[in-house]
Amino acid sequence: MLEDSLQAGTGGVEKEEMKAYEYLVRCPSFPLISKKFPDFTEFSKSVEVIPWQEDFAIADYNPEVIDYLEFLETLLEMRAISQEEYEKETAKLPTYASKTGGVAFIEDNAVSFRSPNPEEHVVVHEIGHCYFKENDRVWSASYGGGESLFWLILRKDLPLNELSIFQYHSWLRRTLEGKVEEVAREVLKKLSRLNLPVFPHIYTYQLWAGTMGIDASKIPPHLLFDLQNKEWEKVEVSKEGLMSFFANLLVGASLNDSVYLAYLKALFL
């Protein structure tokens, strides 16, 4: 597919090969990215950037809405329309729209960007696909994937790196494959270092942090207020419940929740 795309996009004329690093180095967060993720940064120098083609935009949904919104924002910045006119026009737009900003060819270590000046998150997202070799369900921030941990490490200046994200991906991937008990045991072994007064169970740690979790309705009511009860060993952890724990972990840490920050350190340090 990549070879076909290159031939169609260049018309058989060879062009000077660009690397993703040339886009990464322009990002506002590049100094911190290169410091926290040196291997990721070095890898980007080997990722080829190929010309954009419209057939890459397979995930577009109402893309014309995005274009019109950008047009309205430009008019507002130029003071060609008032704030009232801007709000009146945007209120007419569909509530959901998306426009593909980039695409990654994971096995070929190649990416393509729709804009000649892609936004920082688009650059990191596509390079990340190639570096970590994961699909959206494991990598994308939209699903609470490793991309979320990537940005959390940067924003909170956490002492974590690429290896932390590889570990997180391993847990997510195996959970999605149905290896829930295996992953839960590994996570609980690390969380036990905190010596909290709870029965060792994914849901008790989640409740200790003040989060009900997706499976709360399936838990016997009396256990919700008795986190040390041995009856917890009879409560099965579902795939959705474990994925919910990971998502809440990153959201809680991003909001500076002290308990979830402690969990994060126990899991990755």
KEVEX-263222 format. One record per residue (C-alpha): residue number from 1; x negated, y, z. Coordinates in pm, whole numbers, plus 50000, padded with zeros to 5 digits. Last residue first. Layout:
KEVEX-263222
lodren seq NUM c1 X c2 Y c3 Z
...
***
This chain:
KEVEX-263222
lodren seq 269 c1 49108 c2 50342 c3 53940
lodren seq 268 c1 49391 c2 50255 c3 53700
lodren seq 267 c1 49675 c2 50099 c3 53897
lodren seq 266 c1 49598 c2 50243 c3 54239
lodren seq 265 c1 49547 c2 50589 c3 54089
lodren seq 264 c1 49881 c2 50578 c3 53910
lodren seq 263 c1 50060 c2 50449 c3 54219
lodren seq 262 c1 49920 c2 50738 c3 54425
lodren seq 261 c1 50037 c2 50982 c3 54159
lodren seq 260 c1 50377 c2 50812 c3 54174
lodren seq 259 c1 50393 c2 50870 c3 54549
lodren seq 258 c1 50270 c2 51232 c3 54535
lodren seq 257 c1 50521 c2 51338 c3 54269
lodren seq 256 c1 50326 c2 51591 c3 54064
lodren seq 255 c1 50597 c2 51616 c3 53795
lodren seq 254 c1 50367 c2 51445 c3 53542
lodren seq 253 c1 50310 c2 51167 c3 53798
lodren seq 252 c1 50685 c2 51109 c3 53826
lodren seq 251 c1 50732 c2 51099 c3 53448
lodren seq 250 c1 50439 c2 50859 c3 53408
lodren seq 249 c1 50553 c2 50617 c3 53677
lodren seq 248 c1 50919 c2 50652 c3 53578
lodren seq 247 c1 50834 c2 50519 c3 53230
lodren seq 246 c1 50632 c2 50231 c3 53375
lodren seq 245 c1 50912 c2 50135 c3 53615
lodren seq 244 c1 51171 c2 50155 c3 53337
lodren seq 243 c1 50963 c2 49916 c3 53128
lodren seq 242 c1 50972 c2 49677 c3 53425
lodren seq 241 c1 51350 c2 49709 c3 53456
lodren seq 240 c1 51407 c2 49666 c3 53083
lodren seq 239 c1 51208 c2 49343 c3 53085
lodren seq 238 c1 51406 c2 49228 c3 53386
lodren seq 237 c1 51273 c2 49176 c3 53738
lodren seq 236 c1 51458 c2 48898 c3 53916
lodren seq 235 c1 51569 c2 48950 c3 54274
lodren seq 234 c1 51521 c2 48632 c3 54478
lodren seq 233 c1 51188 c2 48753 c3 54620
lodren seq 232 c1 51371 c2 49059 c3 54749
lodren seq 231 c1 51541 c2 48837 c3 55005
lodren seq 230 c1 51223 c2 48876 c3 55209
lodren seq 229 c1 51356 c2 49210 c3 55340
lodren seq 228 c1 51092 c2 49481 c3 55362
lodren seq 227 c1 51270 c2 49732 c3 55136
lodren seq 226 c1 51589 c2 49731 c3 55339
lodren seq 225 c1 51804 c2 50019 c3 55219
lodren seq 224 c1 51855 c2 49903 c3 54861
lodren seq 223 c1 51860 c2 49548 c3 54993
lodren seq 222 c1 52206 c2 49592 c3 55145
lodren seq 221 c1 52353 c2 49679 c3 54804
lodren seq 220 c1 52251 c2 49349 c3 54636
lodren seq 219 c1 52054 c2 49457 c3 54325
lodren seq 218 c1 52224 c2 49440 c3 53984
lodren seq 217 c1 52345 c2 49802 c3 53996
lodren seq 216 c1 51987 c2 49922 c3 54053
lodren seq 215 c1 51864 c2 49759 c3 53731
lodren seq 214 c1 51770 c2 50083 c3 53547
lodren seq 213 c1 51569 c2 50227 c3 53833
lodren seq 212 c1 51678 c2 50385 c3 54160
lodren seq 211 c1 51382 c2 50619 c3 54198
lodren seq 210 c1 51285 c2 50757 c3 54540
lodren seq 209 c1 50920 c2 50648 c3 54530
lodren seq 208 c1 50999 c2 50376 c3 54782
lodren seq 207 c1 51276 c2 50268 c3 54543
lodren seq 206 c1 51024 c2 50212 c3 54264
lodren seq 205 c1 50793 c2 50025 c3 54497
lodren seq 204 c1 51084 c2 49808 c3 54608
lodren seq 203 c1 51182 c2 49752 c3 54244
lodren seq 202 c1 50844 c2 49615 c3 54136
lodren seq 201 c1 50837 c2 49374 c3 54429
lodren seq 200 c1 50587 c2 49323 c3 54710
lodren seq 199 c1 50814 c2 49365 c3 55017
lodren seq 198 c1 50764 c2 49720 c3 55140
lodren seq 197 c1 50571 c2 49888 c3 55422
lodren seq 196 c1 50301 c2 50034 c3 55192
lodren seq 195 c1 49948 c2 49894 c3 55207
lodren seq 194 c1 49826 c2 50104 c3 54911
lodren seq 193 c1 49606 c2 49817 c3 54792
lodren seq 192 c1 49926 c2 49623 c3 54725
lodren seq 191 c1 49977 c2 49842 c3 54417
lodren seq 190 c1 49696 c2 49659 c3 54234
lodren seq 189 c1 49830 c2 49311 c3 54302
lodren seq 188 c1 50182 c2 49436 c3 54226
lodren seq 187 c1 50079 c2 49544 c3 53875
lodren seq 186 c1 49914 c2 49211 c3 53794
lodren seq 185 c1 50209 c2 49012 c3 53931
lodren seq 184 c1 50458 c2 49227 c3 53737
lodren seq 183 c1 50265 c2 49168 c3 53413
lodren seq 182 c1 50282 c2 48790 c3 53448
lodren seq 181 c1 50645 c2 48794 c3 53560
lodren seq 180 c1 50750 c2 49006 c3 53261
lodren seq 179 c1 50580 c2 48812 c3 52984
lodren seq 178 c1 50878 c2 48876 c3 52754
lodren seq 177 c1 50686 c2 49007 c3 52451
lodren seq 176 c1 50796 c2 49359 c3 52543
lodren seq 175 c1 50631 c2 49310 c3 52882
lodren seq 174 c1 50316 c2 49182 c3 52712
lodren seq 173 c1 50296 c2 49496 c3 52497
lodren seq 172 c1 50364 c2 49735 c3 52784
lodren seq 171 c1 50108 c2 49578 c3 53017
lodren seq 170 c1 49841 c2 49560 c3 52747
lodren seq 169 c1 49914 c2 49918 c3 52644
lodren seq 168 c1 49853 c2 50035 c3 53001
lodren seq 167 c1 49519 c2 49855 c3 53004
lodren seq 166 c1 49417 c2 50008 c3 52670
lodren seq 165 c1 49525 c2 50347 c3 52807
lodren seq 164 c1 49304 c2 50311 c3 53113
lodren seq 163 c1 49014 c2 50200 c3 52892
lodren seq 162 c1 49048 c2 50521 c3 52688
lodren seq 161 c1 48979 c2 50736 c3 52995
lodren seq 160 c1 49081 c2 50813 c3 53354
lodren seq 159 c1 48953 c2 51063 c3 53611
lodren seq 158 c1 49275 c2 51269 c3 53586
lodren seq 157 c1 49253 c2 51626 c3 53456
lodren seq 156 c1 49628 c2 51664 c3 53517
lodren seq 155 c1 49698 c2 51794 c3 53167
lodren seq 154 c1 49443 c2 51574 c3 52993
lodren seq 153 c1 49520 c2 51247 c3 53172
lodren seq 152 c1 49893 c2 51316 c3 53131
lodren seq 151 c1 49842 c2 51372 c3 52759
lodren seq 150 c1 49687 c2 51028 c3 52710
lodren seq 149 c1 49935 c2 50866 c3 52952
lodren seq 148 c1 50224 c2 50985 c3 52734
lodren seq 147 c1 50042 c2 50857 c3 52423
lodren seq 146 c1 50020 c2 50519 c3 52594
lodren seq 145 c1 50392 c2 50464 c3 52557
lodren seq 144 c1 50690 c2 50622 c3 52731
lodren seq 143 c1 50907 c2 50544 c3 52429
lodren seq 142 c1 50893 c2 50887 c3 52263
lodren seq 141 c1 50534 c2 50914 c3 52387
lodren seq 140 c1 50442 c2 50667 c3 52115
lodren seq 139 c1 50179 c2 50396 c3 52173
lodren seq 138 c1 50363 c2 50074 c3 52267
lodren seq 137 c1 50693 c2 50108 c3 52080
lodren seq 136 c1 50523 c2 50322 c3 51814
lodren seq 135 c1 50289 c2 50046 c3 51697
lodren seq 134 c1 49945 c2 49979 c3 51840
lodren seq 133 c1 49595 c2 49964 c3 51692
lodren seq 132 c1 49448 c2 50181 c3 51972
lodren seq 131 c1 49225 c2 50386 c3 51739
lodren seq 130 c1 49447 c2 50384 c3 51431
lodren seq 129 c1 49771 c2 50469 c3 51611
lodren seq 128 c1 49586 c2 50724 c3 51823
lodren seq 127 c1 49461 c2 50906 c3 51514
lodren seq 126 c1 49827 c2 50947 c3 51413
lodren seq 125 c1 49947 c2 51073 c3 51752
lodren seq 124 c1 49648 c2 51298 c3 51816
lodren seq 123 c1 49696 c2 51485 c3 51487
lodren seq 122 c1 50074 c2 51512 c3 51535
lodren seq 121 c1 50034 c2 51639 c3 51894
lodren seq 120 c1 49796 c2 51911 c3 51777
lodren seq 119 c1 50026 c2 52049 c3 51511
lodren seq 118 c1 49940 c2 51988 c3 51148
lodren seq 117 c1 49768 c2 52261 c3 50943
lodren seq 116 c1 49768 c2 52131 c3 50586
lodren seq 115 c1 50119 c2 52006 c3 50666
lodren seq 114 c1 50253 c2 51660 c3 50586
lodren seq 113 c1 49955 c2 51484 c3 50737
lodren seq 112 c1 49810 c2 51152 c3 50622
lodren seq 111 c1 49617 c2 50893 c3 50817
lodren seq 110 c1 49365 c2 50619 c3 50746
lodren seq 109 c1 49198 c2 50353 c3 50956
lodren seq 108 c1 49296 c2 50085 c3 50702
lodren seq 107 c1 49460 c2 49855 c3 50957
lodren seq 106 c1 49658 c2 50137 c3 51115
lodren seq 105 c1 49780 c2 50322 c3 50808
lodren seq 104 c1 49906 c2 50625 c3 50998
lodren seq 103 c1 50175 c2 50878 c3 50906
lodren seq 102 c1 50227 c2 51246 c3 50971
lodren seq 101 c1 50472 c2 51524 c3 51043
lodren seq 100 c1 50791 c2 51328 c3 50978
lodren seq 99 c1 51089 c2 51556 c3 51012
lodren seq 98 c1 51359 c2 51511 c3 51270
lodren seq 97 c1 51713 c2 51637 c3 51322
lodren seq 96 c1 51976 c2 51610 c3 51592
lodren seq 95 c1 52236 c2 51861 c3 51714
lodren seq 94 c1 52343 c2 51960 c3 51365
lodren seq 93 c1 52312 c2 52336 c3 51296
lodren seq 92 c1 52593 c2 52588 c3 51346
lodren seq 91 c1 52460 c2 52706 c3 51683
lodren seq 90 c1 52129 c2 52789 c3 51512
lodren seq 89 c1 52304 c2 53054 c3 51300
lodren seq 88 c1 52477 c2 53232 c3 51589
lodren seq 87 c1 52162 c2 53214 c3 51802
lodren seq 86 c1 51956 c2 53384 c3 51530
lodren seq 85 c1 52224 c2 53648 c3 51468
lodren seq 84 c1 52229 c2 53732 c3 51841
lodren seq 83 c1 51848 c2 53743 c3 51859
lodren seq 82 c1 51858 c2 53993 c3 51572
lodren seq 81 c1 51747 c2 53929 c3 51214
lodren seq 80 c1 51460 c2 54070 c3 51006
lodren seq 79 c1 51268 c2 54126 c3 51329
lodren seq 78 c1 50965 c2 53958 c3 51168
lodren seq 77 c1 50960 c2 53708 c3 51456
lodren seq 76 c1 51333 c2 53653 c3 51408
lodren seq 75 c1 51293 c2 53598 c3 51035
lodren seq 74 c1 51016 c2 53346 c3 51100
lodren seq 73 c1 51231 c2 53166 c3 51357
lodren seq 72 c1 51516 c2 53152 c3 51105
lodren seq 71 c1 51288 c2 52993 c3 50844
lodren seq 70 c1 51159 c2 52739 c3 51096
lodren seq 69 c1 51521 c2 52649 c3 51175
lodren seq 68 c1 51597 c2 52617 c3 50804
lodren seq 67 c1 51307 c2 52378 c3 50750
lodren seq 66 c1 51401 c2 52168 c3 51054
lodren seq 65 c1 51761 c2 52151 c3 50933
lodren seq 64 c1 51641 c2 52049 c3 50587
lodren seq 63 c1 51480 c2 51749 c3 50752
lodren seq 62 c1 51826 c2 51606 c3 50836
lodren seq 61 c1 51667 c2 51277 c3 50945
lodren seq 60 c1 51319 c2 51202 c3 50815
lodren seq 59 c1 51176 c2 50868 c3 50929
lodren seq 58 c1 51069 c2 50746 c3 50585
lodren seq 57 c1 50866 c2 51059 c3 50509
lodren seq 56 c1 50572 c2 50868 c3 50356
lodren seq 55 c1 50763 c2 50863 c3 50026
lodren seq 54 c1 50702 c2 51238 c3 50010
lodren seq 53 c1 50331 c2 51191 c3 49957
lodren seq 52 c1 50055 c2 51346 c3 50168
lodren seq 51 c1 49697 c2 51323 c3 50048
lodren seq 50 c1 49466 c2 51087 c3 50242
lodren seq 49 c1 49275 c2 51157 c3 50563
lodren seq 48 c1 49015 c2 50889 c3 50642
lodren seq 47 c1 48944 c2 50785 c3 50999
lodren seq 46 c1 48570 c2 50733 c3 51060
lodren seq 45 c1 48507 c2 51065 c3 51235
lodren seq 44 c1 48818 c2 51000 c3 51448
lodren seq 43 c1 48625 c2 50716 c3 51615
lodren seq 42 c1 48385 c2 50964 c3 51776
lodren seq 41 c1 48677 c2 51148 c3 51936
lodren seq 40 c1 48843 c2 50829 c3 52062
lodren seq 39 c1 48505 c2 50717 c3 52203
lodren seq 38 c1 48457 c2 51053 c3 52378
lodren seq 37 c1 48804 c2 51056 c3 52537
lodren seq 36 c1 48791 c2 51278 c3 52845
lodren seq 35 c1 48523 c2 51521 c3 52722
lodren seq 34 c1 48619 c2 51517 c3 52353
lodren seq 33 c1 48984 c2 51565 c3 52446
lodren seq 32 c1 48898 c2 51847 c3 52687
lodren seq 31 c1 48706 c2 52046 c3 52425
lodren seq 30 c1 48966 c2 51954 c3 52159
lodren seq 29 c1 49269 c2 52084 c3 52348
lodren seq 28 c1 49334 c2 52376 c3 52111
lodren seq 27 c1 49307 c2 52141 c3 51810
lodren seq 26 c1 49069 c2 52243 c3 51531
lodren seq 25 c1 48823 c2 51962 c3 51614
lodren seq 24 c1 49100 c2 51706 c3 51566
lodren seq 23 c1 49167 c2 51816 c3 51207
lodren seq 22 c1 48806 c2 51774 c3 51089
lodren seq 21 c1 48787 c2 51459 c3 51302
lodren seq 20 c1 49061 c2 51308 c3 51084
lodren seq 19 c1 48808 c2 51273 c3 50802
lodren seq 18 c1 48822 c2 51421 c3 50455
lodren seq 17 c1 48699 c2 51240 c3 50144
lodren seq 16 c1 48599 c2 51459 c3 49853
lodren seq 15 c1 48834 c2 51383 c3 49568
lodren seq 14 c1 48823 c2 51113 c3 49302
lodren seq 13 c1 49066 c2 51163 c3 49016
lodren seq 12 c1 49286 c2 50859 c3 48939
lodren seq 11 c1 49607 c2 51059 c3 48966
lodren seq 10 c1 49511 c2 51158 c3 49318
lodren seq 9 c1 49838 c2 51079 c3 49499
lodren seq 8 c1 49938 c2 50778 c3 49293
lodren seq 7 c1 49594 c2 50620 c3 49321
lodren seq 6 c1 49571 c2 50690 c3 49693
lodren seq 5 c1 49921 c2 50561 c3 49760
lodren seq 4 c1 49857 c2 50241 c3 49565
lodren seq 3 c1 49536 c2 50182 c3 49762
lodren seq 2 c1 49720 c2 50242 c3 50089
lodren seq 1 c1 50000 c2 50000 c3 50000
***
